[in-house]
Amino acid sequence: MMRGGARAGTSTVVAAVLITPAQSSNPAAPSAGWQCGFIVSKAVGNAVVRHRTTRRLRHIVRELIEAGQVSLPEGRHTQIVLRALSEAPSADHRNLRQDTASALRRALKKAAGRQNPGTDYRSRQVAARQKSLSSGAEQSR
């Protein structure tokens, strides 16, 4: 996911987002919509704290997306992974919600920018290399 996705973090969560085209011809391919996964490590707390944190994050993400406060791209499949940091369990609901919304918006904005051809780092790197090779070939003539 991380090769084509984007990350953004706050003091309580790190959001990773990957946006892919929805493919209707292949039934095994993801359809338009979204999926969300959660990573809550033992550094966050014991099992009870980790599960409570996961439930809180799940509720917040569903609330943000259904209320339209975080907008997902139309006609695309969006995969979201939220990693809870050690500050997440002690954060009150309002702060955790604000941090989650902020991280999701920034990660979605980065991921959407990478969907346009030539805007990600690797594409710019390849284009610069091709340009230098072609200008070198012209100079040697």
Buried (B, 14 or more C-beta within 10 A) or exposed (E): EEEEBBBBBBEBBBBBBBBBEBEEEEEEEBEBEBEBEBBBEEEBBEEEBBEBBBEBBEEBBEBBBEEEEBEBBEEBBBBBBBBBBEBBBEBEEEBBBBBBBBBBBBBBEBBBEBBEEEEBEEEEEEEEEEEEEEEEEEEEE
